[in-house]
Amino acid sequence: MNPQGTDPKLIDALNRASSLELFQLSAIIERMLADPRRILAVRRNMNLGQTVRFLDWRDGQMRHGKVVAMKDTQVTLHEEGTRREWKLPYVAVEPPDPASPPATASARAAPPQSMPSRGDFRCGEKVSFDDRYLQPQVGVVVRINQRTATVDTGNGHSWRVPFHMLRQVFDI
């Protein structure tokens, strides 16, 4: 791995550390990288089809790839140019800039989508949303509140979900 941009004092200190100290440091870093808050910070502004930068762990170079799948702890990227697929942890991806619109392959601009509001939903409608762990949930609206809808998922749980997080589900 190319240590470009790394502080020489840090490299020197790591070279002087014992194997046990390096192992302890590695365990601490692994726990910190697996923190869900770090994963959510990257995943929050990422979507399918978006082009992002990621770190190639073999040579330390930043590469560009398109997001093709998003799982709980890892993302699948299709590298531009080489047509190689990468399955990487979210922490290996540079967080997308929330201010910049996602880059897409087509040059056509999509029409702006309005945020769903209270008037877009009725009691008895089937809806879906992502819970705080980014797991998709499907349920039926049982109550319309001022700022949220109460959704019954059918498994004994009901959720109060803001309208902007709800998506209508259509049975075909």
N, C-alpha and C positions, 0 to 999 in steps of 0.2 A: 504494500500500500504506500502511496506517495504521501509523505508527511508535509506537503506544501501548505503553507499558512499556519502550521503548528508551531507554537512557541518552543524554541530550542531548549529553554530551561525545563519545560515540562517533559520533553523527550529525555533529557539528561536525568531528571529525577526518576522517571519510569525505568530507565536502564539500570539505575542503582537500587531499585526496589527488589526485594526477595520474591521468589516464586509464590510464596504464601500470601504476601502483601498484594501482588498482582492478581491472584485468584480472588482475594477478598474484594478488591476494587472491582473486578469483573462482575462478581455477584451483586454488588451494590448497583452498578450501572445497569445490569440486566433488570433488576427490580424497578429502577427508575424509568427505564424505557418501556416497561410493560404497564406503566400507570395508565389507566383509562383516560385520564385527563389529557395526557399527551396524544393519545390516539384520537380523541375527539377534536383536539385543536387542529389536527391535520385533516381529519375526515369531514369536519363541519362545512368547509367550503369546496369540497371535492365532489364531482359527479361523474357518471359514466360518460365516456367520450371526450373528457377533458384532457388536454395535454399538460403534463407536469414534468418537473425535473426530479431525478432521483439519483442516489449515490450507488455507483458500481463498487461493491465492497472489495472486488478483486484488485482494482488498480486505483481506487480513490477518486475516479473521475465522475463528474456530474453528466448524466445523460438525459435525453428527452424521451418520453413515452406517453402513450394514450391509455387512459384508465379503461379496462375492459371488464373488470369484476371487482367487487368490494365485499370482503368477508368481515368477520368480527375483528380479527387481529392482523389481517394481511390484505394487501391489494394486489391485483394482477394487472401488470402493465404490458403493453405491446410496444417494444422499442421502435422508434422511427429509424428507417434506414436498414437495419439488420433483420427486421421481422422476427426478432427473438422475444419470447414471452418471459417475464420476470414475475415471480411471486415473492413479494417483499413485505416486511413489516411496515406499518404506516410511518414509523419514525425514520425510515430510509428515504422518505419522500419529502421534498421541500414543500412546506405549507403553501397552498395556493393563496394568492393575494385576494382578499375579499372584495377589494375595490375594483379589481379588473374583472371584466366579464369572461366566462369560460371560453377558451378557444375551441372552435369546432372546425371540422373539415370543410363544411360548406361556407361560402362567403355570404349567403343570405342571412339577413338579420331576422331573428324570430320576433313575432309581435310581443309586446310586453304583456305578461300575464298578471292579472289582478289577483290580489290576495283574497282567498275565500273569506266571506263574512257571515254574520249571523243569519242573514236572509237566504243564504245558499243551502241551508240544511233544514230538514223537517224531522219530527219524531217518527221513528219507524224506518228511516233510511239506513242502508248498509254503508258503512264508512270504514276507512283504514287510516292508520297513523303509525308512526314509529315511536316506541316508548323511549324512556331515558337511556336505555341500553342499546338503542338503535335496532331493536327487534321489531319487525312489522306485527301489528295487531289489527285484527278485523273484528268489527262489532256493529251493533245497532244503536242508533241515537235514541235514548229513552227520555231525555230532557234537554231543552234548550235554555241555557242560563244567559246572563247578561253578556259575559265575555267568553264563556266556555260551553261546550256541549258535554253532557254526561253520556258516556258510551258504555254499553254492557257488552263484554266480549264473550259471554256465554259460558265461561269457565269459573263463574263465581266472583269475578272481579268486575268492578266498574271503574271507569277512568273519567276524570274531568280534563278535557282536552281543549286547548285554545283553537278557535276556528281556523286560524292560518295553518295549523298542523294537520288538519283533516283532509282526506281525499275521498271523493265519492267512489263507491264500488258498484259496478254494473254487472248483473248476472246475465250471461248470454245463454 
